[in-house]
């Protein structure tokens, strides 16, 4: 009986130590992954942003944005780079097919963003044709000067 108690106590101590080690490892992995945004300071973002105020049939304005330098022709480029760090890359994804969106027309404005976002190639089109597209536009409105 005494031997069983010792074996049980030893197993319990081993499991406890393994649990602590696993917890420490998990905390290290979580803290290493905490960057909070789509861009890291060492990864380049080079975007070309074209905005059509009256739809693609009208004239367009094209801007550039280079991060982390905060340069380019986009007004308030530094602020835009800071905001991009806080936004997930999924903000550039299209509205999923089959999504129910309100039938609200937000205007004829359209935009295209292409280039490198945190080192990854993107090409995203934006409009204000319905509630989903308006919300998507709003999340990135700082990239579309004079159109929001």
C-alpha positions, 0 to 999 in steps of 0.5 A: 500500500505504501508503495502505491502511495509513493508512485501516485505522489511521484506521478502527481508531481511529474504531471504538475511539473509538466503542466507548469512547463507547458503553461510557460511554453504556451505563454511564451508562444502567445507573447511572441505572437503579440504584434497587434496588427497586420504590419510589423515595423521591419516588414515593408508596405508599399501600396498604390491607391487609386480612387475614383470619386465618380466611379471608374468612368470618371477621373481618378487620383492615385496615391502611394504609401510606403511603410514603415517610413511613412512616405508617399503621396497619400496625405498624412502618410505617417498616420496611415502607416500607424493605422495600418499596423492596427488593422488586420489584413482581412480588412482588404478581403472582399465581402464573402459571396452570399453575405446578406447586405443591406441595400443602401447605396453609399455613392459612386466612389470606388477605389483599388489598393494594390501592392505589398501589405506587410510583405504580402501581395494584395489587390483589393477593390472597394465600392460603396454599393451596399451596406457591407461594402460601405462598412468595408470602405469605412474601415479603410477610409483613411486610405481614400482621401477626399472620397469618404 
